[in-house]
Amino acid sequence: MDSNSVSPMPELAPIAEFDKSPPSPPNEEVPMDDLPPPPATISQAEGKKIKVQRSRSYDSDDHERGACEWCEYALVITLATVLLIGVSALTIFWVFYYRGGYAWADDTPDKQFNLHPTLMVAGFVTFCGFSVLLYRICRCFRRIYVKLLHAIFHALAFPCIVIGFLAVLDYHNKKGINNFYSLHSWIGFVAMGLFGLQYAVGFFSFLLLLICNKGTAGFRASLVPIHAAFGILTFVLGVAACLTGLTEKAIFALGSEQYPLLEPEAIVINAIGMTVVAVAVVVLYTVRGTGGYRLRKVAQHPS
């Protein structure tokens, strides 16, 4: 072998260009968007559907009703319905059987006065009572339907209260009797004022503002417990006005001598008063207890 001969050198591969970006840390998290959803989870779209479905109904129980709860519910609602209709029917019977019926004429002011107790009992007790009970009776309905029924019952009560007030006001003017001198008139005046304010605020806030549903959701949610509390207060004041009015009428019509003798008309008047008390007890019992919890749930989804 020739010492001067040099073996050829192998060709080297070109040097590769290295990435100049810094190496990724070893604990770098993978974006969640790149991962498939867990098999046991519910998709976001399904969650929205469930949320919307729950927000459309006033039935916010976290558990199914048992047999005893259903029996209590059916009994209370049936009893309330019978009492609410029965108190107006009993008042009409009293007026026709003992007071001579109704009229609106200058020569029969006493018959014109008879419109006052009948319409006030119908407005403050029957229609307002049904309006309060709707949120417990119609628990499976959509909220917009319950609101419309609530507004309809208040719309039925409104002319009853107005006409009943005008009837007694005109009666006092014809008889030369002073207005707003008794405790009954004071309680009734406050109840009428709260009723008108409640109807105006409720109609504007919970019906008209639905035009801008998302923009007014927070305002309506904050107004729900206030509206509910003043609604119960208005109903209680209406009941108090009816009871004091019935007592006044019994004393004025029968006299302080005959009324203690418990004549048939006195018994009927007392029966009307006790029915009004029973209506108040049943209605307040129906909206008791979990009512605060339900109001908080409704406040979260007012529309």
C-alpha positions as CSV (number, residue, x, y, z in Angstrom):
1,M,0.0,0.0,0.0
2,D,1.4,3.4,-1.0
3,S,2.0,5.6,2.0
4,N,1.4,8.7,-0.1
5,S,-2.1,7.7,-1.1
6,V,-4.9,9.2,1.0
7,S,-8.2,7.5,1.4
8,P,-11.1,9.7,0.3
9,M,-13.1,11.4,3.2
10,P,-16.8,10.6,3.3
11,E,-19.1,13.5,2.4
12,L,-20.8,15.0,5.5
13,A,-24.5,15.7,5.5
14,P,-25.4,19.4,5.6
15,I,-26.0,20.8,9.1
16,A,-29.7,21.1,9.7
17,E,-31.2,24.4,10.7
18,F,-32.4,24.2,14.3
19,D,-35.7,25.8,15.5
20,K,-34.8,29.0,17.3
21,S,-38.0,29.1,19.3
22,P,-37.6,28.2,23.0
23,P,-38.5,24.7,23.9
24,S,-42.0,24.1,25.4
25,P,-42.1,23.6,29.1
26,P,-42.7,20.0,30.1
27,N,-45.9,20.8,32.0
28,E,-47.5,22.7,29.3
29,E,-51.3,22.3,29.4
30,V,-53.2,21.2,26.3
31,P,-56.0,23.6,25.3
32,M,-59.3,22.3,26.5
33,D,-60.8,22.9,23.0
34,D,-58.5,20.2,21.6
35,L,-59.9,17.6,24.1
36,P,-63.1,15.6,23.5
37,P,-65.8,16.2,26.2
38,P,-66.0,13.6,28.9
39,P,-68.6,11.0,28.2
40,A,-70.6,11.6,31.4
41,T,-71.0,15.4,31.0
42,I,-73.8,17.2,29.3
43,S,-73.0,19.5,26.4
44,Q,-73.4,23.2,26.8
45,A,-76.3,23.3,24.4
46,E,-78.2,20.7,26.3
47,G,-77.5,22.6,29.6
48,K,-78.9,25.8,28.1
49,K,-82.1,23.9,27.1
50,I,-82.5,22.5,30.6
51,K,-82.0,25.9,32.1
52,V,-84.5,27.5,29.9
53,Q,-87.0,24.8,30.5
54,R,-86.6,25.2,34.3
55,S,-86.9,29.0,34.1
56,R,-90.2,28.8,32.3
57,S,-92.1,27.0,35.0
58,Y,-92.9,28.0,38.6
59,D,-92.5,24.4,39.7
60,S,-89.1,24.7,41.3
61,D,-89.2,21.7,43.7
62,D,-86.0,19.8,44.0
63,H,-87.9,16.6,44.7
64,E,-91.0,14.9,43.4
65,R,-94.1,15.2,45.4
66,G,-95.3,12.4,47.5
67,A,-98.8,11.1,47.9
68,C,-99.4,13.0,51.2
69,E,-98.1,16.3,49.6
70,W,-100.4,15.8,46.6
71,C,-103.4,15.2,48.9
72,E,-102.6,18.3,50.9
73,Y,-102.2,20.3,47.8
74,A,-105.5,19.1,46.3
75,L,-107.4,19.6,49.6
76,V,-106.1,23.1,50.2
77,I,-106.7,24.3,46.6
78,T,-110.2,22.8,46.6
79,L,-111.1,24.4,49.9
80,A,-109.7,27.8,48.8
81,T,-111.7,27.7,45.6
82,V,-115.0,26.8,47.4
83,L,-114.5,29.5,50.0
84,L,-113.5,32.2,47.5
85,I,-116.6,31.5,45.4
86,G,-118.8,30.8,48.4
87,V,-118.1,34.2,50.1
88,S,-119.4,36.2,47.1
89,A,-122.4,33.9,46.7
90,L,-123.3,34.3,50.4
91,T,-123.0,38.0,50.2
92,I,-125.3,38.1,47.1
93,F,-127.8,35.9,49.0
94,W,-127.7,38.3,52.0
95,V,-128.3,41.3,49.9
96,F,-131.2,39.8,47.9
97,Y,-132.9,38.0,50.8
98,Y,-132.6,40.6,53.6
99,R,-131.6,44.0,51.9
100,G,-133.9,44.1,48.9
101,G,-131.5,43.7,46.0
102,Y,-129.6,46.3,44.0
103,A,-130.3,49.6,42.3
104,W,-128.7,52.8,41.3
105,A,-131.3,55.5,41.6
106,D,-132.0,58.6,43.7
107,D,-135.1,57.2,45.2
108,T,-133.5,54.0,46.4
109,P,-130.1,54.9,47.9
110,D,-130.2,51.9,50.3
111,K,-130.3,49.5,47.4
112,Q,-127.5,51.5,45.8
113,F,-125.4,51.0,48.9
114,N,-125.9,47.2,48.6
115,L,-123.5,47.3,45.6
116,H,-120.7,48.4,48.0
117,P,-120.4,45.2,50.2
118,T,-121.0,42.9,47.3
119,L,-118.4,44.4,44.9
120,M,-115.8,45.0,47.6
121,V,-116.0,41.3,48.7
122,A,-115.8,40.2,45.1
123,G,-112.9,42.5,44.3
124,F,-110.7,42.4,47.5
125,V,-111.5,38.8,48.5
126,T,-112.6,36.6,45.6
127,F,-110.6,38.0,42.7
128,C,-107.6,39.1,44.6
129,G,-107.6,35.7,46.4
130,F,-107.6,33.8,43.2
131,S,-104.9,36.1,41.8
132,V,-102.6,35.3,44.8
133,L,-103.3,31.6,44.6
134,L,-102.5,31.4,40.9
135,Y,-98.8,31.1,41.6
136,R,-99.5,27.9,43.6
137,I,-102.4,26.5,41.5
138,C,-100.8,26.9,38.1
139,R,-97.4,25.6,39.0
140,C,-96.9,23.6,35.8
141,F,-97.8,26.5,33.4
142,R,-95.4,28.7,31.7
143,R,-94.7,31.9,33.6
144,I,-96.0,34.2,30.9
145,Y,-99.4,32.4,31.1
146,V,-99.5,32.7,34.9
147,K,-98.7,36.4,34.7
148,L,-101.5,37.0,32.2
149,L,-104.0,35.1,34.4
150,H,-102.7,37.1,37.4
151,A,-103.3,40.3,35.5
152,I,-106.7,39.2,34.3
153,F,-108.0,38.5,37.8
154,H,-106.7,41.9,38.9
155,A,-108.4,43.5,35.9
156,L,-111.6,41.9,37.1
157,A,-111.1,43.1,40.6
158,F,-110.4,46.7,39.5
159,P,-113.9,47.7,38.3
160,C,-115.5,45.9,41.3
161,I,-113.5,48.1,43.7
162,V,-114.0,51.3,41.7
163,I,-117.8,50.9,41.3
164,G,-118.1,49.7,44.9
165,F,-116.3,52.8,46.1
166,L,-118.4,55.2,43.9
167,A,-121.6,53.5,45.1
168,V,-120.9,54.2,48.8
169,L,-119.5,57.7,48.1
170,D,-122.6,58.7,46.3
171,Y,-124.8,57.1,49.0
172,H,-123.1,59.1,51.7
173,N,-123.5,62.3,49.6
174,K,-127.2,61.6,49.1
175,K,-127.7,60.8,52.8
176,G,-125.6,63.7,54.1
177,I,-123.1,61.4,55.8
178,N,-119.5,62.4,56.2
179,N,-116.9,60.5,54.2
180,F,-113.8,58.8,55.6
181,Y,-114.7,59.2,59.2
182,S,-114.5,55.5,60.4
183,L,-111.7,53.0,60.8
184,H,-113.3,50.9,58.1
185,S,-113.1,53.7,55.6
186,W,-109.4,54.4,56.5
187,I,-108.4,50.8,56.0
188,G,-110.4,50.6,52.8
189,F,-108.8,53.7,51.4
190,V,-105.3,52.4,52.1
191,A,-106.1,49.1,50.6
192,M,-107.5,50.7,47.4
193,G,-104.4,52.9,47.1
194,L,-102.1,49.9,47.4
195,F,-104.2,47.9,45.0
196,G,-104.0,50.6,42.3
197,L,-100.2,51.0,42.8
198,Q,-99.6,47.3,42.7
199,Y,-101.6,46.9,39.5
200,A,-99.8,49.7,37.8
201,V,-96.3,48.7,38.9
202,G,-96.9,45.0,38.1
203,F,-98.4,45.6,34.7
204,F,-95.5,47.9,33.7
205,S,-92.7,45.9,35.2
206,F,-93.7,42.3,34.6
207,L,-95.6,42.6,31.3
208,L,-94.5,45.7,29.4
209,L,-90.9,45.3,30.2
210,L,-90.8,41.9,28.7
211,I,-90.4,43.7,25.4
212,C,-86.8,44.2,26.5
213,N,-86.4,40.9,28.3
214,K,-82.6,40.6,28.8
215,G,-82.1,44.3,29.5
216,T,-84.6,44.5,32.3
217,A,-84.1,41.0,33.8
218,G,-82.1,42.3,36.8
219,F,-84.6,45.1,37.6
220,R,-87.6,42.7,37.4
221,A,-85.8,40.1,39.6
222,S,-85.1,42.7,42.3
223,L,-88.8,43.7,42.2
224,V,-90.3,40.2,42.6
225,P,-90.1,39.9,46.4
226,I,-91.3,43.5,46.9
227,H,-94.2,43.0,44.6
228,A,-95.2,39.7,46.3
229,A,-94.9,41.2,49.8
230,F,-97.1,44.2,49.0
231,G,-99.5,42.0,47.2
232,I,-100.1,39.9,50.4
233,L,-100.3,43.2,52.4
234,T,-103.0,44.5,50.1
235,F,-105.0,41.3,50.3
236,V,-104.8,41.4,54.2
237,L,-105.9,45.0,54.3
238,G,-108.8,44.2,51.9
239,V,-109.9,41.4,54.3
240,A,-109.7,43.8,57.2
241,A,-111.7,46.4,55.4
242,C,-114.4,43.8,54.6
243,L,-114.6,42.6,58.2
244,T,-114.9,46.1,59.7
245,G,-117.4,47.1,57.0
246,L,-119.6,44.1,57.8
247,T,-119.5,44.9,61.5
248,E,-120.6,48.5,60.8
249,K,-123.4,47.4,58.5
250,A,-124.7,44.9,61.0
251,I,-124.8,47.6,63.8
252,F,-126.3,50.3,61.6
253,A,-128.9,48.0,59.9
254,L,-130.0,45.9,62.9
255,G,-129.3,48.4,65.7
256,S,-127.4,47.9,68.9
257,E,-130.4,46.2,70.5
258,Q,-131.3,43.6,67.8
259,Y,-127.8,42.6,66.7
260,P,-126.9,41.0,70.0
261,L,-130.0,38.9,69.8
262,L,-128.5,37.0,66.9
263,E,-131.4,37.2,64.5
264,P,-131.2,35.3,61.2
265,E,-129.7,38.3,59.3
266,A,-127.1,38.8,62.0
267,I,-126.2,35.1,61.7
268,V,-125.8,35.5,57.9
269,I,-123.6,38.6,58.3
270,N,-121.4,36.8,60.9
271,A,-121.2,33.8,58.6
272,I,-120.0,36.1,55.7
273,G,-117.4,37.5,58.1
274,M,-116.2,34.1,59.2
275,T,-116.0,32.9,55.6
276,V,-113.8,35.9,54.8
277,V,-111.5,35.0,57.7
278,A,-111.4,31.4,56.5
279,V,-110.4,32.6,53.0
280,A,-107.6,34.7,54.5
281,V,-106.3,31.7,56.6
282,V,-106.4,29.3,53.6
283,V,-104.7,31.7,51.2
284,L,-102.0,32.7,53.7
285,Y,-101.4,29.0,54.5
286,T,-101.1,28.2,50.8
287,V,-98.4,30.8,50.2
288,R,-96.6,30.0,53.4
289,G,-93.4,28.0,54.1
290,T,-91.5,27.4,50.9
291,G,-92.9,30.6,49.4
292,G,-89.7,32.5,50.3
293,Y,-87.6,29.8,48.6
294,R,-89.8,29.9,45.5
295,L,-89.6,33.7,45.3
296,R,-85.8,33.5,45.4
297,K,-85.9,30.9,42.6
298,V,-88.3,33.0,40.6
299,A,-86.1,36.1,41.2
300,Q,-83.2,34.3,39.5
301,H,-85.3,33.8,36.3
302,P,-88.0,36.5,36.4
303,S,-89.1,36.2,32.7
